[in-house]
Amino acid sequence: MSCVKHHRNGLFARLACFLATLSCCHLPCPAAADEAGTSFWLPGQYGSFAAVPSEPGWSFESAYYHGSADDSRGISFPRDGAIQAGMTSPSDFFMFTPTYAFKTRIFGAQAAFGTTIVYGRNTTSVSETASGSGGHTLSISDSDEILGFGDIYPTASLKWTKDVHNFMVYATTGIPVGAYQLNRLSALGIGHWAADGGVGYTYLNEKAGIEGSVVFGLTYDFINPYTQYQSGTDAHLDWALSPLLTDKFHIGAVGYIYNQITGDSGLGARLGDFRSRVAGIGPQIGFFIPFFDRESYLNLRAYSEFDVRNRLEGWNAFITFSIEASGQKEPAVANLR
């Protein structure tokens, strides 16, 4: 299930692996933080209608994600001299999420459970210069490409509705079964367990023709058994705002804020806490369209990143398509993870 293009030799190989462990992105995601510039949470995965309940029964969502990320400024690691790494890490992957919404209410809320399966490609190229304390300099370049399955992400949620107000609580985890190897530049998993939970709110006023959603969450990372590295706690906020131009069409803006609020730890955290952050903003467009005898929802959105620290920087885009198995007038946008 994998396609590899990887070249290394002798001392160059050992140095490349060391630099990759410190600085390369192991998830196919330009918006990443924590160990090796990698995070469990994918910023921007929640958008419009995030907290709106769906009809009871099955729903299915498919999503295509493209990310373009690089480090044109170079990253400096102060360890016995200076190590500077120039990287590019474009990625493409598909996500499929079947979700079941229960008819029986829990505390007055609609309960739902879904699982996301990821398949994709990540290509990473690095060009490093290492300067030792004795004045010696070594420059190398390396590349790696991987094609395969990523980690699995089960998610549970509760959603309440009162007039134009919609509320949500959710919990998700990452099962580390994706393509991950310690000596690889590219990967489709993070190599360790993680848990995430949060709350969401959607204001949906069809008479006024306005929709706005915001989702806030926290991520706890367990220690990576391969590297003995434990990433710090991450806080993230996804938002979306758009006028409803018709009952079938809306256009507006989306964005996210991502910030690591506690430092990294463990025997593998040789660079200290290495906290990261990023913000992104961009346009979105959505359509409610008929699909045979059911209604479906198509959404396109893109983000340009800014205020980046200790991570790759670039832009990313989502194309999502969701359909309710039982059919409904306005299917909610399901979460992507």
PETAJO-V512524 format. One line per field, one symbol per residue. ss: DSSP state (h for helix, s for strand, l for the rest). phi: phi as a letter, one per 30 degrees, with the letter a starting at -180 (. if undefined). burial: I if it has 9 or more other C-alpha atoms within 8 Angstrom, else O. Layout:
ss->???
phi->???
burial->???
This chain:
ss->lllllllllhhhhhhhhhhhhhhlllllllllllhhhlllllllllllllllllllssssssssssssssllllssslllssssssssllssssssssssssssssllssssssssssssssssssssssssllllsssssssssssssllsssssssssssllsssssssssssllllllllllllllllllssssssssssssllllssssssssssssllsllllsslllsssssssssssssllssssssssssssllllslllllllllllsssssssssssssssllsssssssssssssssslllsssssssssssslllllllllllll
phi->.bbbbbbaahddddddddddddbcddcdadcbbiehibbddcejdcbdiecddcdejdbbbcbcbbbbbabddicccdbhjbbcbcbbbdabacbbbdbccddddbhicdcbbbbcccbabbbbbbbcbccdddjdbbcbbababbblccdcbdbbbbbcbbhccbbbbbbbbccdcddabdccdcabaciadabbaabbbbcbcdddibbbbbbcabcccdddddchccdddccbbcbabadcdbdbabbabbaabbbdcbddajddddcidhdbaabbaacbbbbcbdbhcbcbbcbbbbbccahcbhadblbbbbbbbbbddciadbdddddcb
burial->OOOOOOOOOOOIIOOIIOIIIIIIIIIIIIIIIIIIIIIIOIIIIIIIIIIIIOIIIIIIIIIIIIIIIIIOOIIOOOOOIIIIIIIIIIIIIIIIIIIIIIOOIOOOIIIIIIIIIIIIIIIIIIIIIIIIOOOOOOOIIIIIIIIIIIIIIIIIIIIIIOOOIIIIIIIIIIIIIIIIOOOIIIIIIIIIIIIIIIIIIIIIIIOOIIIIIIIIIIIIIIIIOOOIIIIIIIIIIIIIIIIIIOOOIIIIIIIIIIIIIIIIIIOIIOOOIIIIIIIIIIIIIIIIIOOOOIIIIIIIIIIIIOOIOIIIIIIIIIIIIIIIIIIIOOIIIOOII
